[in-house]
């Protein structure tokens, strides 16, 4: 059986790879990309990949708005999602002791997430472009005085020791990743209980309220509603909605109910709720 190839943002050992492994299994082959735009481009190409994994929101930092725009412009479908706890580890080369550490190298976001811990020590903090890449460089250069902040997977891939585990300040820090596939590769999920939809109201007075009322009356939980200005219009908006439901019949019925109050509806995907995985 051919290996599943998935585009991810970041390098091997990144949290995107952890998310890809959680969804597709340990044997998934990742295609590291420098940007989210590249993730979408490669995920869209049948010759290059079987899809992509893209972060869409974080429980602390909030939504990654440019990624919603990338999704909107692409022809990819959401086939699933992964909620991943972000656990940051302090990594060193084998044999390096705590007192040897002089510098910490990692992505600025990871450094910020661990500030409470890092403030206790007189270390020089060096911002890099990626957590996993920092780990790789520490391994390649056999650094004796540099530690990195990255995932447990990065420690395993680059043969580094976790000298201090789980050094992140917020213990309840999750990132939500979308699993993206080309529409002809998406199979219908019988027990799907979540959907992502983009809709535009007809902009008449109270039209959004009418849509939301129909969603609520249909017994659907709106877990996310995000507005986006429509380019080239005078303050008109489209809305991204994540909906949770018991069965697809319930979802399909509500889609019919809201049609009269919308100008267009695009269903990004109907899939299984990642929180229940």
Backbone torsions as a table, in degrees:
resi	resn	phi	psi	omega
1	UNK	NA	132.9	-177.3
2	UNK	-67.1	145.4	178.4
3	UNK	-71.7	140.3	176.0
4	UNK	-74.3	128.4	-179.9
5	UNK	-111.1	123.7	-173.6
6	UNK	-129.2	131.5	176.6
7	UNK	-80.5	139.4	179.3
8	UNK	-134.9	157.3	174.0
9	UNK	-90.1	134.7	179.9
10	UNK	101.2	-171.8	-174.0
11	UNK	-103.2	173.1	175.8
12	UNK	-60.3	133.7	-176.9
13	UNK	98.9	-3.8	179.9
14	UNK	-77.4	167.3	178.8
15	UNK	-65.9	-25.2	174.0
16	UNK	-62.1	-39.4	178.2
17	UNK	-68.5	-38.7	177.1
18	UNK	-58.9	-44.0	179.5
19	UNK	-64.4	-42.1	179.2
20	UNK	-61.7	-42.0	178.9
21	UNK	-66.8	-37.0	-179.9
22	UNK	-63.3	-36.2	-176.8
23	UNK	-86.7	-46.3	-172.5
24	UNK	-98.7	-12.0	-176.8
25	UNK	102.4	162.9	-173.8
26	UNK	-61.3	-25.5	-174.1
27	UNK	-84.2	-0.9	-178.5
28	UNK	-60.2	137.9	177.2
29	UNK	-95.9	126.2	-178.6
30	UNK	-101.0	146.3	175.3
31	UNK	-111.4	100.2	-177.0
32	UNK	-66.4	135.8	180.0
33	UNK	-126.2	146.3	-179.4
34	UNK	-74.3	-32.3	-175.6
35	UNK	-131.6	161.7	175.8
36	UNK	-66.9	-32.3	178.0
37	UNK	-59.9	-41.0	179.1
38	UNK	-68.6	-35.6	176.7
39	UNK	-56.7	-48.6	-179.3
40	UNK	-63.8	-43.6	-177.8
41	UNK	-60.5	-47.6	-178.5
42	UNK	-72.0	-38.2	178.5
43	UNK	-62.6	-29.1	-178.3
44	UNK	-79.9	-14.6	-174.3
45	UNK	-98.1	113.5	-177.5
46	UNK	-58.5	-35.0	-176.2
47	UNK	-74.1	-22.6	-174.0
48	UNK	-100.4	-30.6	-172.3
49	UNK	-155.0	173.3	173.9
50	UNK	-104.6	7.3	-179.2
51	UNK	142.3	-165.7	-178.2
52	UNK	-147.3	164.5	173.4
53	UNK	-124.2	127.4	-175.4
54	UNK	-136.5	128.8	175.9
55	UNK	-66.0	140.9	-178.2
56	UNK	-125.9	-28.1	176.3
57	UNK	-160.5	159.3	179.7
58	UNK	-130.3	142.8	-174.8
59	UNK	-66.5	-16.8	178.1
60	UNK	-106.5	-49.1	-175.0
61	UNK	-81.7	-18.3	179.3
62	UNK	89.6	-158.5	-174.7
63	UNK	-73.8	145.9	172.6
64	UNK	-96.2	85.7	-169.5
65	UNK	-56.1	-43.0	-179.6
66	UNK	-58.7	-27.6	-178.5
67	UNK	-72.5	-28.2	173.8
68	UNK	-65.1	-39.9	179.0
69	UNK	-65.1	-41.9	177.6
70	UNK	-61.1	-42.2	178.7
71	UNK	-62.5	-43.9	-178.1
72	UNK	-61.5	-39.6	-177.0
73	UNK	-81.5	-15.5	-177.7
74	UNK	-87.5	170.9	173.8
75	UNK	-105.3	17.5	-178.3
76	UNK	-81.9	154.6	178.0
77	UNK	-114.0	151.0	174.9
78	UNK	-84.0	118.7	-178.9
79	UNK	-99.1	-16.8	-178.8
80	UNK	-178.9	-178.6	178.9
81	UNK	-148.4	157.3	178.0
82	UNK	-132.1	128.5	171.4
83	UNK	-100.6	113.5	-174.1
84	UNK	-113.6	123.7	173.7
85	UNK	-68.8	129.3	-178.0
86	UNK	-90.0	106.0	-178.1
87	UNK	-114.9	118.1	-176.6
88	UNK	-97.8	132.7	-178.9
89	UNK	-115.9	147.2	174.3
90	UNK	-92.9	118.7	-171.1
91	UNK	-115.3	139.6	176.4
92	UNK	-139.1	164.7	174.2
93	UNK	-69.5	151.4	177.5
94	UNK	-55.1	134.8	178.8
95	UNK	95.2	-17.5	178.6
96	UNK	-76.2	129.7	180.0
97	UNK	-97.2	162.7	-177.7
98	UNK	-55.5	-42.8	-176.9
99	UNK	-71.7	-12.4	178.1
100	UNK	-78.2	-20.7	-172.9
101	UNK	-69.3	128.6	177.1
102	UNK	-120.4	-28.6	-177.4
103	UNK	-132.8	150.2	173.9
104	UNK	-119.1	125.3	179.5
105	UNK	-114.0	127.8	174.6
106	UNK	-172.6	173.5	175.5
107	UNK	-64.4	146.3	-175.0
108	UNK	-58.0	-33.4	-179.1
109	UNK	-65.7	-43.5	179.9
110	UNK	-65.6	-39.8	178.3
111	UNK	-62.2	-45.2	178.5
112	UNK	-60.2	-40.3	-178.2
113	UNK	-66.5	-18.4	-175.7
114	UNK	-116.4	14.4	-171.2
115	UNK	-57.8	-39.6	-178.9
116	UNK	-59.6	-39.6	177.8
117	UNK	-72.8	-46.2	-175.4
118	UNK	-65.8	-30.6	-179.3
119	UNK	-62.0	-19.8	-178.8
120	UNK	-73.8	-16.1	-173.1
121	UNK	-122.4	155.7	-177.9
122	UNK	-93.8	57.7	-178.3
123	UNK	-100.3	148.5	173.5
124	UNK	-80.9	127.9	-178.9
125	UNK	-99.4	122.2	-176.5
126	UNK	-116.8	119.1	-179.8
127	UNK	-82.0	135.5	179.9
128	UNK	-125.3	178.2	-175.6
129	UNK	-82.3	-17.0	-174.8
130	UNK	-159.7	142.0	-179.7
131	UNK	-63.9	-48.4	-175.7
132	UNK	-67.9	-35.0	178.9
133	UNK	-65.4	-37.2	176.3
134	UNK	-59.9	-44.2	179.4
135	UNK	-61.6	-42.4	-179.7
136	UNK	-62.1	-44.2	-179.5
137	UNK	-64.8	-39.7	178.3
138	UNK	-60.5	-41.1	178.0
139	UNK	-67.0	-48.5	-176.3
140	UNK	-63.3	-39.4	-176.8
141	UNK	-89.1	1.0	-179.2
142	UNK	49.9	40.4	-176.0
143	UNK	-58.6	133.5	-179.5
144	UNK	-102.1	-15.3	-176.0
145	UNK	-122.4	7.7	-178.4
146	UNK	-117.2	133.3	173.4
147	UNK	-114.5	154.1	178.3
148	UNK	-119.5	157.9	172.7
149	UNK	-111.4	120.2	-178.8
150	UNK	-162.0	-171.0	-176.7
151	UNK	-81.8	166.1	175.1
152	UNK	-62.2	-35.9	178.1
153	UNK	-62.1	-39.8	178.1
154	UNK	-62.0	-38.9	177.3
155	UNK	-60.7	-43.9	-179.2
156	UNK	-67.3	-43.4	-176.6
157	UNK	-67.5	-36.5	-173.7
158	UNK	-109.2	18.0	173.2
159	UNK	54.7	48.1	179.1
160	UNK	-110.3	154.6	177.3
161	UNK	-93.4	141.5	173.0
162	UNK	-86.4	104.0	-175.8
163	UNK	-84.4	-24.2	173.8
164	UNK	-146.1	115.7	-177.4
165	UNK	-86.4	153.5	171.8
166	UNK	46.8	62.1	-175.2
167	UNK	-92.3	4.2	179.3
168	UNK	-69.3	146.9	-176.7
169	UNK	-72.4	-52.8	-178.6
170	UNK	-85.3	112.1	-177.2
171	UNK	-75.9	-16.6	-178.6
172	UNK	-107.6	59.8	-176.9
173	UNK	-111.8	111.1	-178.0
174	UNK	-118.2	144.2	169.3
175	UNK	-115.2	136.6	177.6
176	UNK	-98.1	127.6	178.9
177	UNK	-113.6	140.6	174.7
178	UNK	-97.7	138.0	173.9
179	UNK	-97.1	116.4	-172.9
180	UNK	-109.9	135.3	177.4
181	UNK	-136.5	158.9	174.8
182	UNK	-69.6	145.7	-171.5
183	UNK	-57.9	-33.0	-179.9
184	UNK	-75.9	-9.1	177.8
185	UNK	-100.5	-6.2	-177.3
186	UNK	-82.9	125.6	176.4
187	UNK	-102.6	147.8	-178.8
188	UNK	-67.8	132.7	-179.7
189	UNK	-99.5	115.6	-174.2
190	UNK	-59.1	-43.3	-176.8
191	UNK	-100.8	30.4	177.2
192	UNK	-60.0	140.8	-178.6
193	UNK	-139.4	18.5	178.4
194	UNK	-150.4	148.9	177.4
195	UNK	-145.1	151.8	173.9
196	UNK	-117.8	129.5	-171.9
197	UNK	-135.6	143.2	170.6
198	UNK	-116.1	127.9	178.9
199	UNK	-135.9	155.4	177.9
200	UNK	-120.1	126.5	178.3
201	UNK	-77.7	167.8	178.6
202	UNK	-80.5	5.3	174.3
203	UNK	64.4	13.0	173.2
204	UNK	-78.0	162.6	-175.8
205	UNK	-58.2	125.5	176.5
206	UNK	77.3	9.9	-175.9
207	UNK	-65.7	-39.5	178.8
208	UNK	-64.4	-42.9	178.6
209	UNK	-59.3	-39.0	179.1
210	UNK	-64.9	-41.4	178.5
211	UNK	-62.4	-48.4	-177.8
212	UNK	-63.4	-37.1	177.9
213	UNK	-63.5	-43.3	179.8
214	UNK	-63.3	-38.5	179.3
215	UNK	-63.9	-47.1	179.7
216	UNK	-63.9	-43.5	-179.8
217	UNK	-64.1	-26.0	178.9
218	UNK	-82.1	3.4	177.5
219	UNK	76.2	20.7	-178.4
220	UNK	-98.4	136.0	177.3
221	UNK	-90.2	123.4	178.1
222	UNK	-89.1	101.6	-175.9
223	UNK	-85.4	-15.5	176.9
224	UNK	-156.1	138.0	172.5
225	UNK	-138.6	117.5	-175.8
226	UNK	-126.7	129.7	179.4
227	UNK	-97.6	146.8	178.8
228	UNK	-134.4	128.1	175.9
229	UNK	-62.9	139.6	178.4
230	UNK	-87.4	118.2	-177.3
231	UNK	-56.3	136.5	176.7
232	UNK	84.7	4.3	177.6
233	UNK	-113.6	165.4	-180.0
234	UNK	-94.3	85.3	179.3
235	UNK	58.0	42.1	169.9
236	UNK	-100.3	147.9	-173.3
237	UNK	-127.1	149.5	165.4
238	UNK	-108.0	161.3	-175.0
239	UNK	-127.0	132.2	172.7
240	UNK	-96.9	127.5	-179.3
241	UNK	-127.1	132.1	169.7
242	UNK	-103.6	126.4	-175.2
243	UNK	-121.7	137.6	178.1
244	UNK	-115.2	136.8	-174.9
245	UNK	-150.1	174.8	-178.4
246	UNK	-88.0	-36.8	177.6
247	UNK	-151.1	163.9	-173.9
248	UNK	-69.8	-26.6	176.9
249	UNK	-60.3	-41.3	178.8
250	UNK	-61.1	-45.5	179.4
251	UNK	-64.0	-47.1	-178.4
252	UNK	-61.6	-38.2	179.3
253	UNK	-63.4	-42.5	179.4
254	UNK	-67.3	-37.0	177.4
255	UNK	-59.3	-40.4	177.6
256	UNK	-65.8	-39.4	-178.1
257	UNK	-63.6	-36.7	-174.6
258	UNK	-87.9	-14.3	-177.5
259	UNK	-50.5	-44.7	-177.9
260	UNK	-62.1	-19.4	-176.0
261	UNK	-104.4	5.8	-178.0
262	UNK	-122.4	153.0	176.2
263	UNK	-89.4	-34.7	174.2
264	UNK	-156.1	150.8	178.5
265	UNK	-131.1	130.7	174.7
266	UNK	-122.7	121.4	178.5
267	UNK	-93.0	114.2	-178.8
268	UNK	-75.2	-31.3	-179.5
269	UNK	173.7	150.4	174.6
270	UNK	-120.7	120.0	-167.1
271	UNK	-151.3	-175.9	179.7
272	UNK	-91.9	137.4	179.0
273	UNK	-60.5	121.6	-177.5
274	UNK	-69.1	-21.0	-179.5
275	UNK	-69.6	-21.1	-178.1
276	UNK	-93.3	-3.9	-176.7
277	UNK	-72.9	NA	NA
